[in-house]
């Protein structure tokens, strides 16, 4: 007899996780492909922009307000939570995951496109570290949101299982995800500039 592990997910949650993971991955691949096709004047402008950006980071003059950073993290989470309360989330949440994956990979790939392997260091600090927090928040909110959107769609055909309740579990999960997103924004504000300054020193001095 197969012993079910405590961390095994129900079939419907695994299916939702697979759909959203595929959407995020496809968006990431699209972002990498787009930056790999850049060349000519566009590549030169990108190189000038990122070099200037790292120079500002080295001098500690990056214009990074805390509120824009926090909003930049929260807006995706809020969009997922809202979409999960409507049948539109069945299509909207995977699209949102694809866009999030696209912008994440495109931004990180820009540094690698300009600086080669050395670009991995600033990309890791600037995008990778916050992603350790906002990616789990995105999936923790996205999977149940996708399932609730599917239930709401079933409700239009008379299925009583489509009733969604904003119970304590929903609010606890939303609060946990919001906490992770806010922590990612604060990490960008306080920790990332220090690490980015060290990466800029390595890249610009070589």
N, C-alpha and C positions, 0 to 999 in steps of 0.2 A: 504494500500500500504506500502510495506516495505521501510523504509527510509535507504538509504545506508550511512553508516558512512564514514567519511573522511579517516579513517585508514584501511578500508577494502582493501584487496589486490585482484587484478584480479585472476581469477581461475588458469591461468597458473603459476603465481608467487606463489600462495599457494601450487600448486602441486610440484613445484621445491623446495620450502621451506620444504615441508614434506619429500621429498626424501633425501635432504641433512641433515635434522635433524635426520632422521632415520639412515643414514650412520654414523653420528657423535655419536649418542647414542649407536649404535651397537658396534662401535669401543671402546667406553667407557666401555661398559659391558664386552667386550672381555679382556680389560686391567685389570679390577677388578677380573675377573675369573682367569686370568693367575697368578696374584700375590697371589690369595687365594690358589692356588694349590702348591705354593712353600713350601718347607720344607727341613728338614735335613741340609746338609752342605750349600746348597744354601741360606737358611733362615739365617743361622749363619753368612755367609759372608755378606749378605745384612745388617744385624744388625750391624756388625762391621763397615761397610762402612758408614752407616748413622750416627752412633755414632761419628765416626771420622769427618764426614762432619759437624755435629753440633758443635763439639769441635773447629773446624777451624772457624766456623761462630761466636762462642762465643769470640774467640780471635781476630776476625777481619782479618783473614788471608786467606779468600777464594779467589782463583785466578779467578776473574771475570772481564775480559776486556770488555769495552763498545762496541767495534766493534763486537765481537762474539755474544753478547746479541742482538744487533740490527739486525744482520744478521739472528739470530735464529728466530726472529719474522717476518722479511721481506720475508724470503725464501718461506714460505707457501703462503703468499699473492701474490708474484710474480708468483709462480707456478699456482695459480688459475687464475690470469689474463691472463697468456699465454695460458693455457688450454681453457679458454673461447673464444679464437680466433681461435680455431680449432675444428673440429668435434670430436676429441679424448676426448674433455672435457666432453662429455656426459657420458662417463664411468670414465674418469680420475678424474674429480672433486669430485664425490661421494667417490671414493677410497681415495683421498687425505683427505677428511673430516673424513673418517673412521680411517685413520692413525693418524690424529690430535687428534681425540677423544681417540684413544687407548693410545697414548703416554701421553696425559694429565691425564687420569684416572690412568694409570699404575704408573706414577711418584707419584701422590698424594696418591695412595693406598699403595705404599711402606712404607711411613711413618706410616700409620695406621696399617699395618701388623706388623711392628717392635715395635711401641710404643703404640699401642692401641688407645684409645680415645685421649690421649695426642698428638698423631701424627697429629690430625686435625689442630692444631695451626700452626706448621711450614708448613704443606701442604697448608693451607689457605694463608699464607703470601707469600710463594714461588711460588705457582701456581695459587691460586684463584684470587689474586689481579690483576696480569697481564691479566688474562683471562677476566676480566671485560672490557678490551679494545680490546684484539685481537679476542675474539669471535664475537663481533658485526662486526669488520672489515672483518672477514672471511666470515660471512654470507652476508654482504652487497656486497661483491665482488663475492661470490659464486653463489648466486641466479641468477643475470643477466648473469654471465658467463655460467651457466648451460643452461639457455634459449638460449643464443647466439650460444652455441655449438649445441643445438638441431636444431636451424634454419640453421646452416651451414650443418648439416646432411641432412636436407630437400632439401638444394640447389643441392645436388648430384642427386636428382630425378627431378630436373627442376623447383622447387618451387622458384619463384623470391623473396619470403619473406626472403630468406636466406641471403640476402645481409647485412653485418654488417658494421656499420659506426663508426669509432673512433671519435665521435663528442665531443662537449664540455661537455656534460653530462657524457660521459664515463670517460674523463680525470678528471673531478671534483670528481666523485665517487672514481676513483683510487687514487687521491690525498688525499681525506678524509680517505680512508682505510689505506693508507701508513702513514698518520699522526697518526692514532690510533695505528698502529703497532709499529711505532717508539716511541711513548709515552709509550707503554707497555715495550719496551726494556729499556728506560730510567728509568722507574719505578723500573724495576728489578735491575738496576745498582745503583740507589741512595737511594730508599726508602726500598726495600725488605731487604737488608742486615741489616739495623737497626732493623726492626721488627723481622727478623730471629734471630738476636743476643738475643733479649729479649725472644723469644720462646725457644732458646737453653738453656738459663739460667734456665728457668722453668723446662724443661725436664731433663737436666743433673743434676740438684740439687735435684731432687725428687727420 
